[in-house]
């Protein structure tokens, strides 16, 4: 009786171990350095330097057929706004809307502000 219990316990532990080793499904987004860049923005890092890194990340994601995460283009547009490049701001806000339709009301509001001379 005791041996059956130990065998059953060993089988159960082995099953739990195998389930615990299962890898997570691959992300549909290419996160890359986006989260550290966002953190860097709040720490006051140079917007130009952040733009360079994010543009490289955008190219890498595109090369690998991955999509950047929600907010990526909105954040990049905001960085371009700080850098005084309104043409790039609008392009990235429009791309955010295209990729993530749920962001449309907010992106439209930001585009309106941009159209009124806001950065």
N, C-alpha and C positions, 0 to 999 in steps of 0.2 A: 504494500500500500504506500509506504514511504517512498519507494523507488519510483512508482507511477507518478506521485506528486512532484518529485524532483525532476523527472523527465518532462512532465507537463509544464513546469515552471521554466525549465531550460528552453523549451520550444517557444513559450510565450515571450521570454526575454529576447530570444533570437529574432522573433517576428518584430518586436518593438525596435530592435536595433536596426533591422533592415528598413523599416519605415522611417526611422530617424535619419538614415543615410540618403534618402531620396533627395535629389537635387531639385531646386525650385525651377519652374518653367522659365525660359528665357524672357527677358523683358521686351516688350514691343517698342520701347523707347531706347534711344542711345543717350544715356545720361552723361557719360564722359565726365568732364570737369564742371558741369553746370552748377551743381550744388556748392562746390567750393568757390566758384565765381560769384554766386549769389551772396555767399557769406563774405567774400572779399569786398563786395559793394558796400555792405553794411559796416565794414571795418574801415571804409574810406580809401580803398585802393583806387588807383588811376582808372578812370573810365576808358581811356584809350587802350591801356594795357588789357583790360577786361574784354574790350571789343575784339582785339586781336586774337585772344584765346578762344572766345566764343565763335568767331568766324572760322577759325581752324576746326573747332569741334563740329560746326555745321557742315563743313566740307567732308570731314571724316564720316559723319553719320550718313551723308548723301552717298559717299563712295561705298559704304557697306549696306546700302539699301534700308537704313533704319530711319525712323522718324525721331525728331527731337521731342523732349517732353513738353507737356502743357506749360505755358508761361515763358518758354525759352525765347520765342520771337518777341513777346511783349517786353521782356527784360532787356533784350538786345536793342529794341526800339527805344526804350527809356535811356539806355546808355548813349545811343546816338543823339538823343535829345540833349543830354547833358553836354555832349561833345559839340553841339551846335550844327548838327547835320539833319535838318528836318526832312529832306528827301528820303533818307534811309529810315527815319522814324516811321513815316507813313507806310513804306513798303513792308516793314516788319510787323506793324500793327495789322495790316491787311492779311499778311501771311498767317498771323496768329488766328484771325477770324476764319480764314479758309480751313486751316487744320483743325481748329477746335471751335465749332459753331456756337457752343455755349458761351464763349467769350465775347460774342458779337456786341451785346449791349455795352459792355465796358470798353471794348476797343473803339466802338463808335463814339462814345463819350470822349475818349482820349483824342480821337481824330478830330472831333469838333473843336476841342480845346486847341489842338495843334493848328487848325484852320484859322483860329482867332488870334494867332500869333503866340500861343502858349508853347512852351518847350517842355 
